[in-house]
């Protein structure tokens, strides 16, 4: 993980993980739940994020559905005031992504490419984040399609019910 933001985010996500399963209900820093999205806040460093787990996950290899082991699969919008991070979209697919292959985020027909490093993917710029957030606010479903370093194709579908409320809560807490 090259960027300082991603390294910090990885540490923050430790609060979300419990034996390989996302523990949104048992984490001690969850501050709100908005339909299919939750809001978390950490004090040191100060950071807030709206996060959701997928409603559906499909893994395929050579055109066939396959069972694979994956870690936490999360889509989030992240705020870290001290680093100037305001609404950065971040996705972790629970496995190392194939190098040089973009992760595709589709929000109700609007498609966006995310670059990846290790198990993390995010937009190339803050303006791309803003475009994706606008699409997510008006959308109902986000689908992330990626390829693992082992060649497995993954498709993770997230509900956007509660996204706007969760995003607003995270932003308000980390202004």
Number of C-alpha atoms within 10 A of each C-alpha: 13 8 9 10 14 16 11 14 17 15 10 18 12 12 18 22 16 13 8 13 12 20 16 21 11 12 15 13 16 20 15 16 18 18 14 17 25 25 28 25 23 18 9 6 13 15 25 30 33 30 26 26 20 18 11 11 15 14 20 16 14 9 9 10 13 13 10 12 8 12 16 21 19 20 26 22 24 26 26 23 15 10 12 8 15 21 23 23 23 21 23 22 25 17 19 17 26 20 13 9 15 20 25 19 24 20 23 14 12 13 15 17 18 23 16 24 18 17 20 22 23 24 23 12 10 14 11 17 21 16 13 21 20 12 19 21 16 13 19 15 17 22 21 24 20 24 23 20 15 11 13 19 21 20 18 21 20 21 20 19 17 18 27 19 19 25 26 14 21 27 22 11 18 20 12
